[in-house]
Amino acid sequence: MMEKDWVSWNAMIVGYAQNGYGNKALELCKKMLASGEKPDHVTMIGILCACSHAGLVEEGRHYFSSMGREYGEYVAKKLLEIDPGNSGHYVLFSNMYAELGRWGDVCRIRKVTRKQGVIKQPGCSWIEIKRHVSVFMVKDKRHPQRKDIYLALNTLIKHMKRAGYIPDAGDQEKCESELALSYKNNFPATAAFG
C-alpha cells in the first residue's frame, strides 16, 4: 500500500488482533503512531482485543491507562459487544480495573460475566523440578504435597509481612468473596513449591 490512512491502519490492526497476532497488531499501532496518524476508538478496540487474545496484560494496561476514562469505557463496551463470549476480555478489564483500585467496576464486570454465561477457564501454572512437572490449578486441592506447599506459603507470607509488606485492600472488601486471594491463587502455591 503506497499511502496508509486511518482506515487501512485500523483494518490491519483489527485483522491481526482478531486472528491471534497480538504482537503484530501492536507493532502496527506503533508504526501508525510514528507515521503521525492518530488512533481512534476502532484502533483502541483493536489494540485491547489484540492484548486480550495474546495474553498481553501489561501492554493492555498501558494502552487502557493511556485512554481517558470516558474513551476507555467506550472501548471496553465495544470490545465486549464485538466478542461477548470471550472470557479474556472480561478478565482483562476486571484486572485493569483492579489495578486502578476501581473495585466497584471489578464487581460489575464479574457480575456481567456471570449474567452473560461466560465461563473463564481456571488459571494454571506449573513448575519443573528435576524433570518432573507439577501443575497447579486455581482452587485445586488435589496436589499430593498440598499441606507442605501451603505451610511454606504461610511462612513466606509471614516473612513478607515482617519485612513490611502491607496489601493494598482499598475498597476490596466490597468484593471480597469474588476476588481470589492467597490460597485461591495458584501462583503463590507454585512459588512455594519451587
C-alpha positions in Angstrom: 0.0 0.0 0.0 1.5 3.3 -1.0 -0.4 5.5 1.4 -2.0 4.4 4.6 -4.8 6.2 6.2 -6.6 5.5 9.5 -9.0 3.1 7.7 -6.2 0.9 6.4 -4.2 1.1 9.6 -7.3 0.1 11.6 -8.2 -2.7 9.2 -4.8 -4.3 9.6 -4.6 -3.8 13.4 -8.1 -5.3 14.0 -7.4 -8.0 11.4 -4.2 -9.1 13.2 -5.9 -8.8 16.6 -8.9 -10.9 15.7 -6.7 -13.6 14.2 -4.5 -14.1 17.2 -1.5 -11.9 16.1 -1.4 -9.6 19.0 2.2 -8.7 18.8 1.9 -7.8 15.1 -1.1 -5.6 15.9 0.9 -3.7 18.5 3.8 -3.3 16.1 1.4 -1.8 13.5 0.0 0.5 16.1 3.5 1.8 16.9 4.1 2.3 13.2 0.8 4.1 12.9 1.7 6.5 15.7 5.2 7.0 14.2 3.6 7.9 10.8 1.7 10.7 12.5 -1.7 9.1 12.2 -3.9 9.4 15.3 -5.6 6.3 16.7 -9.4 6.4 17.1 -11.9 4.3 19.0 -11.6 1.5 16.4 -7.8 1.5 16.8 -8.1 1.2 20.6 -10.6 -1.6 20.4 -8.3 -3.5 18.1 -5.3 -2.9 20.4 -7.2 -4.1 23.5 -8.6 -7.0 21.6 -5.0 -7.9 20.5 -3.7 -7.7 24.1 -6.6 -9.8 25.3 -6.2 -12.5 22.7 -2.4 -12.7 23.1 -2.4 -12.5 26.9 -0.5 -9.2 26.9 -1.9 -8.0 30.1 0.8 -5.3 30.9 0.5 -3.9 27.3 -3.3 -3.9 27.7 -3.0 -2.0 30.9 -0.6 0.5 29.3 -3.0 1.2 26.4 -6.0 1.2 28.7 -4.5 3.8 31.1 -3.4 6.0 28.1 -7.1 6.4 27.3 -9.3 8.8 29.2 -11.9 7.3 31.4 -14.8 8.1 29.1 -12.9 6.9 26.0 -11.8 3.7 27.8 -15.4 2.9 28.9 -16.5 3.3 25.3 -13.8 1.0 24.0 -14.5 -1.6 26.8 -18.2 -1.7 25.9 -17.4 -2.0 22.2 -14.9 -4.8 22.8 -17.4 -6.7 24.8 -20.0 -6.2 22.1 -17.7 -7.4 19.4 -16.9 -10.7 21.2 -19.1 -11.1 24.2 -18.3 -14.8 24.6 -14.6 -14.3 25.1 -13.7 -14.6 28.7 -10.4 -13.0 28.1 -11.9 -9.6 27.5 -13.8 -9.7 30.8 -10.7 -10.8 32.7 -8.5 -8.1 31.1 -10.9 -5.4 32.1 -11.5 -6.8 35.5 -7.7 -6.9 36.1 -7.2 -3.4 34.7 -10.0 -2.0 37.0 -8.4 -3.8 40.0 -5.1 -2.3 39.1 -6.7 1.1 39.2 -8.4 0.3 42.5 -11.8 0.5 41.0 -13.3 -2.4 42.9 -16.9 -1.4 42.2 -16.1 -1.8 38.4 -14.4 -5.1 39.1 -17.5 -6.4 40.8 -19.7 -5.0 38.0 -17.6 -6.7 35.3 -17.7 -10.0 37.2 -21.5 -9.8 37.5 -21.9 -9.1 33.8 -19.6 -12.1 33.1 -21.9 -14.4 35.1 -25.0 -12.9 33.7 -23.8 -13.4 30.1 -22.9 -17.1 31.0 -19.3 -16.6 30.1 -17.1 -19.2 31.7 -13.4 -18.5 32.4 -11.1 -21.4 32.3 -9.3 -21.8 35.7 -5.9 -20.3 35.9 -3.0 -22.7 35.8 0.7 -22.6 36.5 3.4 -25.2 36.6 7.0 -25.7 37.7 9.6 -28.3 36.6 11.9 -29.6 39.2 14.4 -32.4 38.3 12.5 -33.2 35.1 9.2 -33.6 36.9 6.4 -31.1 36.1 3.9 -30.2 38.8 0.8 -28.4 37.7 -1.3 -26.1 39.9 -4.9 -25.1 39.1 -6.8 -22.4 40.9 -8.8 -23.8 43.8 -7.4 -27.3 43.1 -6.7 -29.1 46.4 -5.6 -32.4 44.9 -1.9 -32.0 44.8 -0.3 -34.7 47.0 2.1 -32.2 48.7 -0.6 -29.5 49.2 -0.1 -29.4 53.0 3.6 -28.8 52.7 3.1 -26.3 50.0 0.6 -24.2 51.9 2.8 -24.4 55.1 5.6 -23.0 53.0 3.3 -20.4 51.5 2.1 -19.3 55.0 5.8 -19.0 56.1 6.5 -16.8 53.0 3.5 -14.6 53.7 4.6 -14.1 57.4 8.2 -13.2 56.2 6.7 -10.7 53.8 4.6 -9.1 56.4 7.5 -8.9 58.9 9.5 -7.2 56.1 6.9 -4.5 55.8 4.6 -5.8 53.1 1.1 -4.4 53.5 -1.5 -5.5 51.0 -3.4 -2.5 49.5 -7.0 -3.5 50.1 -8.7 -0.3 49.0 -12.4 -1.0 48.5 -11.6 -4.7 48.0 -13.8 -5.7 50.9 -16.9 -4.9 48.8 -16.0 -7.8 46.5 -14.0 -9.9 49.0 -16.0 -13.0 48.1 -15.2 -12.6 44.4 -11.6 -11.7 44.4 -9.1 -14.6 44.6 -6.6 -14.0 47.4 -3.8 -16.1 48.9 -4.9 -19.7 48.8 -7.3 -19.4 45.8 -4.5 -18.1 43.6 -2.3 -20.8 42.1 0.8 -18.6 41.6 1.8 -18.4 45.3 1.5 -22.2 45.5 3.8 -22.6 42.6 6.3 -20.2 44.1 6.1 -22.0 47.5 6.6 -25.4 45.8 9.7 -24.2 43.9 
